[in-house]
Amino acid sequence: MRLIVGISGASGAVYGIRALQVLHDMGVETHLVITDAALETIRLETDYKKADVVRLATETHRLDDFASKIASGSYLTDGMLVIPCSMKTLAGIATGYSDNLLLRAADVALKERRRLVLVVRETPLSLIHIENMAAVTRAGAIVLPAMPSFYQRPKTVEALVDQVVGKALDVLGIDHRLSRRWSGPEKKRSVLRHE
Ligand SMILES: Cc1cc2nc3c(=O)[nH]c(=O)nc-3n(C[C@H](O)[C@H](O)[C@H](O)COP(=O)(O)O)c2cc1C
């Protein structure tokens, strides 16, 4: 499997890093593109250096490299995951304004009718954000807000992160064991196990 992973500058850089770790461990070929704002959130929100993140991907592409293979529809992929997806990147995708490689790769995913999953993060939402989400949804993308649930009683931040990453992998059709699946209420309450 070959996946493009975009990390943009919304809060929650850890979602993108965790997704890369999991895909790396699964042997999925990943093509990473990181925005400048994401480098800032990675620095502010995590202990990871850019090099640590780059190491998790099979290949990393420069944000201004429009000659990159992932800028072309003729380069076959199984889809693209933008995690986290800022409102600015969402707006670029919604309008087809592809002035960086992440936006161009997402534009390509849409025009080639490939799976595009946007793990958006912002709160509260303006009408502009909501309308952009509607526009990308009409164009075929899946908007998957970074919105973990609590019915499994997660005990750690890592468990919450894994739940969001797991949900994104679900819609990409990638099997995983990041979180326990809900199978109805049990007699004895269970907790979310983080592995
Ligand atoms: C610490 C930090 C947190 C941010 N969180 C968000 C966020 O949750 N959602 C969002 O849309 N923008 C957020 N931003 C603003 C974006 O980084 C900014 O709009 C940037 O232009 C996005 O560029 P990009 O989409 O090219 O990465 C945040 C910025 C910083 C520094």
The ligand as an SDF file (V2000), in Angstrom:
LIG
                    3D

 31 33  0  0  0  0  0  0  0  0999 V2000
    0.4620   26.2530   18.1960 C   0  0  0  0  0  0  0  0  0  0  0  0
   -0.4410   26.5230   17.0390 C   0  0  0  0  0  0  0  0  0  0  0  0
   -1.6630   25.8920   16.9810 C   0  0  0  0  0  0  0  0  0  0  0  0
   -2.5220   26.1100   15.9060 C   0  0  0  0  0  0  0  0  0  0  0  0
   -3.6980   25.4230   15.8690 N   0  0  0  0  0  0  0  0  0  0  0  0
   -4.4980   25.5430   14.8030 C   0  0  0  0  0  0  0  0  0  0  0  0
   -5.6520   24.7320   14.6980 C   0  0  0  0  0  0  0  0  0  0  0  0
   -5.9870   23.9320   15.5760 O   0  0  0  0  0  0  0  0  0  0  0  0
   -6.4070   24.8300   13.5780 N   0  0  0  0  0  0  0  0  0  0  0  0
   -6.0710   25.6710   12.5470 C   0  0  0  0  0  0  0  0  0  0  0  0
   -6.7900   25.6940   11.5580 O   0  0  0  0  0  0  0  0  0  0  0  0
   -4.9740   26.4700   12.6300 N   0  0  0  0  0  0  0  0  0  0  0  0
   -4.1740   26.4180   13.7220 C   0  0  0  0  0  0  0  0  0  0  0  0
   -3.0300   27.1690   13.7970 N   0  0  0  0  0  0  0  0  0  0  0  0
   -2.7850   28.1810   12.7550 C   0  0  0  0  0  0  0  0  0  0  0  0
   -2.1280   27.5860   11.5000 C   0  0  0  0  0  0  0  0  0  0  0  0
   -0.8710   27.0620   11.8220 O   0  0  0  0  0  0  0  0  0  0  0  0
   -2.0150   28.7030   10.4370 C   0  0  0  0  0  0  0  0  0  0  0  0
   -3.2990   29.0690    9.9720 O   0  0  0  0  0  0  0  0  0  0  0  0
   -1.1530   28.3050    9.2780 C   0  0  0  0  0  0  0  0  0  0  0  0
   -1.2030   29.3360    8.3040 O   0  0  0  0  0  0  0  0  0  0  0  0
   -1.5900   27.0030    8.6440 C   0  0  0  0  0  0  0  0  0  0  0  0
   -0.7770   26.7560    7.5320 O   0  0  0  0  0  0  0  0  0  0  0  0
   -0.7440   25.3370    6.8170 P   0  0  0  0  0  0  0  0  0  0  0  0
   -2.1660   24.9600    6.5640 O   0  0  0  0  0  0  0  0  0  0  0  0
    0.0220   25.6070    5.5530 O   0  0  0  0  0  0  0  0  0  0  0  0
   -0.0330   24.4010    7.6970 O   0  0  0  0  0  0  0  0  0  0  0  0
   -2.1520   26.9980   14.8740 C   0  0  0  0  0  0  0  0  0  0  0  0
   -0.9090   27.6210   14.9400 C   0  0  0  0  0  0  0  0  0  0  0  0
   -0.0700   27.3980   16.0010 C   0  0  0  0  0  0  0  0  0  0  0  0
    1.2780   28.0720   16.0340 C   0  0  0  0  0  0  0  0  0  0  0  0
  1  2  1  0
  2  3  1  0
  2 30  2  0
  3  4  2  0
  4  5  1  0
  4 28  1  0
  5  6  2  0
  6  7  1  0
  6 13  1  0
  7  8  2  0
  7  9  1  0
  9 10  1  0
 10 11  2  0
 10 12  1  0
 12 13  2  0
 13 14  1  0
 14 15  1  0
 14 28  1  0
 15 16  1  0
 16 17  1  0
 16 18  1  0
 18 19  1  0
 18 20  1  0
 20 21  1  0
 20 22  1  0
 22 23  1  0
 23 24  1  0
 24 25  2  0
 24 26  1  0
 24 27  1  0
 28 29  2  0
 29 30  1  0
 30 31  1  0
M  END
$$$$
